[in-house]
Amino acid sequence: MARILDVQSCLLQRVRLRDDGVHDRVIAAALRNETWRRLARGVYVEASRFGSWTPDEQHLARALAVNISATSVRPVFSHMTAAILLGLPGYGMHRERVHVTLMGSRHTHSSRDIVRHQAAIEPAVVVEIGGLLCTSLSRTLRDVARLASAEQSVVTLDAGVRRAVALAPRRDAAEAESQWQAVLREELAAMPGERGVAWARRRLAFADSRSESVAESLSRLQLRRLGYEVELQVGVPAPSGSMYRVDFALVGKRTLGEVDGDAKYTDDRLRGRRTPEEVVLAEKRREDWIRGATGCGLVRWGFSESRSARLLGARLRAFSVPPP
């Protein structure tokens, strides 16, 4: 909710600009010299601010602009746009058009900026977030599983199932995840003949709440494409008596794998009071202990490798861990 309000506060509306005495010539000049960016009819944002946002935030801004510019029926945002409104992570959102779903039999036309879907949506699966209407979590995950790309699906479904498990009134995460996926499968069974249902069943079966980041979800997808069998969040007893967690174990390879982002070393919020050098030293001690305690090799890779089966495969081959 706070993220929606923060982004919305940065949007410039033509109607309000006129009320403040800003002439259309000024708006046209700002668009022409690219100091402002047009998001939808009569809705703009400073180009520098738009450029500072993440792709997910940029998509959110475009959805807000579509909502502001709607002239009759309030749009119901769906698919990947609903996922962003619900606070789930996206992937490749700088290229993604805003998705809305229209109810009824009217003819729908998509445009360069908006994908308009036509479907029956029960009121029970529509929620309001920050003044915008969007499909519920379960409906959104079904739609993403059916129609989004493989990368978008794994990122969003992992996060969505993780949230559903966290909200479930059960202590057993595995049981909660199994129950949630069973509900989604039942809902898909009620959609015979709909586009992408077979895809959705496979993608929902692959979703795993134990993937804790976009990079982990993408890495899991690439590892499957390469033919590796993996275990997730493998525990290794630490010298302090606690437990280290390793992202992946490559089954049958005596190799552990971890995907690292730069934020671990550069983001003050993640480092706490430690310097980057202290974080690197702590990681080295942890890695040495894991290797010694397990007798396994440990391969690290970054976000760029997680996005590409080719690059991740090359990384693993360089460490003498070729695909099966």
C-alpha positions as CSV (number, residue, x, y, z in Angstrom):
1,M,0.0,0.0,0.0
2,A,2.8,2.5,0.9
3,R,4.6,1.7,-2.3
4,I,1.5,2.4,-4.3
5,L,0.9,5.7,-2.6
6,D,4.5,6.8,-3.0
7,V,4.5,6.2,-6.7
8,Q,1.0,7.8,-7.1
9,S,2.2,10.9,-5.4
10,C,4.8,11.4,-8.1
11,L,2.3,11.3,-11.0
12,L,1.4,14.5,-12.8
13,Q,-2.2,14.9,-14.0
14,R,-3.1,17.2,-16.8
15,V,-6.4,18.3,-15.2
16,R,-4.6,19.3,-12.0
17,L,-1.8,20.9,-13.8
18,R,-4.2,23.1,-15.7
19,D,-5.9,24.0,-12.4
20,D,-2.5,25.1,-11.1
21,G,-2.0,27.3,-14.2
22,V,0.3,25.1,-16.2
23,H,-0.4,25.7,-19.8
24,D,-0.6,22.8,-22.4
25,R,2.4,24.4,-24.1
26,V,4.5,23.8,-21.0
27,I,3.4,20.2,-20.9
28,A,4.1,19.7,-24.6
29,A,7.6,21.3,-24.2
30,A,8.4,19.0,-21.2
31,L,7.4,15.9,-23.2
32,R,9.3,17.1,-26.3
33,N,12.5,17.7,-24.5
34,E,12.0,14.5,-22.5
35,T,12.1,16.0,-19.0
36,W,8.6,14.5,-18.6
37,R,7.3,11.1,-19.7
38,R,3.8,10.3,-20.7
39,L,2.4,7.3,-19.0
40,A,-1.3,7.4,-20.2
41,R,-3.7,10.0,-21.6
42,G,-3.3,13.1,-19.5
43,V,-0.9,11.4,-16.9
44,Y,2.9,12.2,-16.8
45,V,5.9,11.7,-14.6
46,E,9.3,13.3,-14.4
47,A,11.6,11.3,-16.6
48,S,14.4,11.3,-14.1
49,R,12.2,10.0,-11.3
50,F,10.8,7.3,-13.6
51,G,14.3,6.2,-14.5
52,S,15.2,5.9,-10.8
53,W,12.4,3.3,-10.2
54,T,12.8,-0.4,-10.5
55,P,11.0,-2.1,-13.4
56,D,8.3,-3.3,-11.0
57,E,7.8,0.3,-9.8
58,Q,7.7,1.6,-13.4
59,H,5.0,-0.9,-14.2
60,L,3.1,0.1,-11.1
61,A,3.2,3.7,-12.3
62,R,1.8,2.8,-15.7
63,A,-1.0,0.8,-14.0
64,L,-1.8,3.8,-11.8
65,A,-1.9,6.0,-14.9
66,V,-4.3,3.7,-16.7
67,N,-6.5,3.8,-13.7
68,I,-6.5,7.6,-13.5
69,S,-7.2,7.9,-17.2
70,A,-10.1,5.5,-17.2
71,T,-13.2,7.3,-18.3
72,S,-16.1,4.9,-17.5
73,V,-15.8,1.6,-15.8
74,R,-13.0,1.1,-13.3
75,P,-10.4,-1.3,-14.7
76,V,-9.8,-4.6,-13.0
77,F,-6.1,-5.2,-13.2
78,S,-5.0,-8.8,-13.7
79,H,-2.2,-11.2,-14.6
80,M,1.3,-9.7,-14.0
81,T,-0.1,-6.3,-13.3
82,A,-2.2,-7.7,-10.5
83,A,0.9,-9.5,-9.2
84,I,2.8,-6.2,-8.9
85,L,-0.2,-4.6,-7.2
86,L,-0.3,-7.5,-4.7
87,G,3.3,-6.8,-3.9
88,L,4.7,-9.9,-5.6
89,P,8.0,-9.7,-7.6
90,G,7.9,-9.5,-11.3
91,Y,10.5,-10.2,-14.0
92,G,11.1,-8.3,-17.2
93,M,8.4,-5.8,-16.2
94,H,10.1,-2.9,-18.2
95,R,8.8,-4.7,-21.3
96,E,5.4,-5.9,-19.9
97,R,2.2,-4.1,-21.0
98,V,-0.4,-3.3,-18.3
99,H,-3.0,-6.1,-18.1
100,V,-6.7,-5.4,-17.4
101,T,-9.6,-7.9,-17.5
102,L,-13.0,-6.8,-18.9
103,M,-16.2,-8.6,-18.0
104,G,-19.1,-9.3,-20.3
105,S,-19.4,-9.9,-24.0
106,R,-18.0,-6.6,-25.4
107,H,-15.3,-6.7,-28.0
108,T,-11.9,-6.0,-26.6
109,H,-8.9,-4.4,-28.3
110,S,-5.4,-4.4,-26.9
111,S,-3.0,-1.6,-27.6
112,R,0.7,-0.8,-27.5
113,D,0.5,-0.1,-23.7
114,I,-2.4,-2.3,-22.5
115,V,-3.5,-5.9,-22.8
116,R,-7.2,-6.2,-22.5
117,H,-8.5,-9.7,-21.5
118,Q,-12.1,-10.8,-21.6
119,A,-13.3,-13.1,-18.9
120,A,-16.0,-13.7,-16.3
121,I,-14.7,-12.5,-12.9
122,E,-16.8,-13.1,-9.8
123,P,-16.9,-10.3,-7.3
124,A,-15.3,-12.6,-4.7
125,V,-12.0,-12.7,-6.7
126,V,-11.7,-8.9,-7.0
127,V,-9.9,-7.0,-4.3
128,E,-9.1,-3.3,-3.8
129,I,-5.5,-2.2,-3.1
130,G,-4.6,1.4,-2.8
131,G,-7.8,2.5,-4.6
132,L,-7.2,0.1,-7.5
133,L,-9.2,-3.0,-8.3
134,C,-7.3,-6.2,-9.1
135,T,-7.8,-10.0,-9.1
136,S,-7.2,-11.9,-5.9
137,L,-4.0,-13.7,-5.1
138,S,-5.3,-17.1,-6.2
139,R,-6.9,-15.8,-9.4
140,T,-3.7,-13.9,-10.2
141,L,-1.5,-16.9,-9.7
142,R,-3.7,-19.0,-12.0
143,D,-3.6,-16.3,-14.7
144,V,0.1,-15.8,-14.4
145,A,0.7,-19.6,-14.5
146,R,-1.4,-19.8,-17.7
147,L,-0.2,-16.9,-19.7
148,A,3.0,-15.4,-18.5
149,S,6.5,-16.4,-19.6
150,A,8.3,-19.3,-17.9
151,E,10.6,-16.8,-16.1
152,Q,7.8,-14.6,-14.9
153,S,5.8,-17.6,-13.8
154,V,8.5,-19.1,-11.6
155,V,9.4,-15.8,-10.0
156,T,5.8,-14.8,-9.2
157,L,4.4,-18.3,-8.4
158,D,7.2,-19.0,-5.9
159,A,6.6,-15.7,-4.1
160,G,2.8,-16.1,-4.3
161,V,2.9,-19.7,-2.8
162,R,5.4,-18.5,-0.2
163,R,2.9,-15.8,0.8
164,A,0.0,-18.2,0.9
165,V,1.9,-20.5,3.1
166,A,2.8,-17.7,5.5
167,L,-0.8,-16.7,5.7
168,A,-2.2,-20.2,6.2
169,P,-3.3,-21.2,9.7
170,R,-0.9,-24.1,9.8
171,R,2.5,-24.7,11.3
172,D,3.6,-27.3,8.7
173,A,4.7,-25.3,5.7
174,A,4.9,-28.3,3.5
175,E,1.3,-29.3,4.3
176,A,0.1,-25.7,3.8
177,E,1.8,-25.5,0.4
178,S,0.3,-28.8,-0.7
179,Q,-3.2,-27.7,0.3
180,W,-2.8,-24.4,-1.5
181,Q,-1.6,-26.0,-4.7
182,A,-4.5,-28.5,-4.4
183,V,-7.0,-25.6,-4.3
184,L,-5.3,-24.0,-7.4
185,R,-5.5,-27.3,-9.3
186,E,-9.2,-27.6,-8.5
187,E,-9.8,-24.1,-9.8
188,L,-7.8,-24.9,-13.0
189,A,-9.9,-28.1,-13.4
190,A,-13.0,-25.8,-13.6
191,M,-11.4,-24.0,-16.7
192,P,-11.6,-26.7,-19.4
193,G,-10.6,-25.4,-22.8
194,E,-9.1,-22.2,-21.5
195,R,-5.8,-21.2,-23.0
196,G,-2.7,-22.2,-21.1
197,V,-4.3,-24.6,-18.5
198,A,-1.9,-27.4,-19.2
199,W,1.0,-25.0,-18.9
200,A,-0.4,-23.8,-15.6
201,R,-0.7,-27.2,-14.1
202,R,3.0,-27.9,-14.8
203,R,4.1,-24.5,-13.6
204,L,2.1,-24.7,-10.3
205,A,3.6,-28.2,-9.7
206,F,7.1,-26.7,-10.1
207,A,6.4,-23.7,-7.8
208,D,8.2,-23.9,-4.5
209,S,7.9,-21.6,-1.5
210,R,11.4,-22.4,-0.4
211,S,12.9,-20.2,-3.1
212,E,13.5,-17.0,-1.3
213,S,14.5,-14.5,-4.0
214,V,14.0,-13.8,-7.7
215,A,17.5,-15.0,-8.4
216,E,16.9,-18.3,-6.6
217,S,13.7,-18.9,-8.5
218,L,15.3,-18.2,-11.9
219,S,18.3,-20.4,-11.0
220,R,16.0,-23.3,-10.1
221,L,14.4,-22.9,-13.6
222,Q,17.7,-22.8,-15.4
223,L,19.0,-25.8,-13.4
224,R,15.9,-27.8,-14.4
225,R,16.4,-26.8,-18.1
226,L,20.0,-28.0,-17.8
227,G,18.9,-31.4,-16.4
228,Y,20.2,-31.1,-12.8
229,E,18.2,-32.5,-10.0
230,V,18.4,-30.2,-7.0
231,E,17.4,-30.0,-3.3
232,L,16.6,-26.6,-1.9
233,Q,17.7,-24.8,1.3
234,V,20.0,-27.5,2.5
235,G,21.0,-27.3,6.1
236,V,24.6,-27.6,7.3
237,P,25.3,-27.5,11.0
238,A,27.4,-24.4,11.9
239,P,30.2,-24.3,14.4
240,S,28.1,-22.0,16.7
241,G,25.5,-24.7,17.0
242,S,23.1,-22.9,14.6
243,M,22.4,-24.0,11.0
244,Y,23.8,-22.6,7.7
245,R,21.4,-22.7,4.8
246,V,22.7,-23.4,1.3
247,D,20.5,-22.5,-1.7
248,F,21.0,-25.7,-3.7
249,A,22.5,-29.2,-3.5
250,L,23.1,-30.7,-7.0
251,V,22.0,-34.3,-6.4
252,G,24.6,-36.9,-7.4
253,K,27.2,-34.2,-8.0
254,R,28.6,-33.7,-4.5
255,T,28.3,-30.0,-5.2
256,L,26.4,-27.2,-3.5
257,G,25.3,-24.0,-5.2
258,E,24.5,-20.5,-4.1
259,V,23.3,-17.5,-6.1
260,D,24.6,-14.1,-4.8
261,G,23.4,-10.6,-5.5
262,D,25.6,-7.6,-5.1
263,A,23.2,-6.2,-2.5
264,K,24.6,-8.6,0.1
265,Y,27.8,-6.6,0.0
266,T,26.7,-3.1,-1.0
267,D,23.3,-2.5,0.6
268,D,23.6,-1.0,4.1
269,R,20.3,-2.4,5.2
270,L,21.5,-6.0,4.5
271,R,25.0,-5.5,5.9
272,G,23.8,-4.0,9.1
273,R,26.8,-2.4,10.8
274,R,29.4,-4.5,9.0
275,T,31.7,-3.2,6.3
276,P,31.7,-4.9,2.9
277,E,35.1,-6.3,3.8
278,E,33.7,-7.8,7.0
279,V,30.8,-9.4,5.0
280,V,33.3,-10.9,2.5
281,L,35.4,-12.4,5.3
282,A,32.4,-13.8,7.1
283,E,31.2,-15.4,3.8
284,K,34.6,-16.9,3.2
285,R,34.7,-18.4,6.8
286,R,31.2,-19.8,6.2
287,E,32.1,-21.2,2.8
288,D,35.2,-22.9,4.2
289,W,33.2,-24.5,7.0
290,I,30.5,-25.8,4.6
291,R,33.1,-27.3,2.3
292,G,34.9,-29.0,5.2
293,A,31.8,-30.2,7.0
294,T,30.1,-31.6,3.9
295,G,33.1,-32.7,1.7
296,C,31.2,-31.1,-1.2
297,G,32.4,-28.4,-3.6
298,L,30.5,-25.1,-3.6
299,V,29.9,-23.0,-6.7
300,R,28.6,-19.5,-6.6
301,W,27.0,-17.5,-9.4
302,G,25.3,-14.2,-9.8
303,F,22.1,-12.8,-11.1
304,S,23.3,-12.7,-14.7
305,E,23.9,-16.5,-14.7
306,S,20.5,-17.1,-13.1
307,R,18.8,-15.5,-16.1
308,S,20.4,-17.8,-18.6
309,A,20.7,-21.6,-18.8
310,R,23.7,-21.2,-21.2
311,L,25.6,-18.9,-18.8
312,L,24.8,-21.0,-15.7
313,G,25.7,-24.2,-17.5
314,A,29.0,-22.7,-18.5
315,R,29.7,-21.6,-15.0
316,L,29.1,-25.1,-13.6
317,R,31.2,-26.7,-16.4
318,A,34.1,-24.4,-15.4
319,F,33.9,-25.9,-11.9
320,S,33.8,-29.5,-13.4
321,V,30.1,-30.0,-12.7
322,P,28.7,-30.7,-16.2
323,P,25.0,-31.3,-16.7
324,P,23.8,-34.9,-16.4
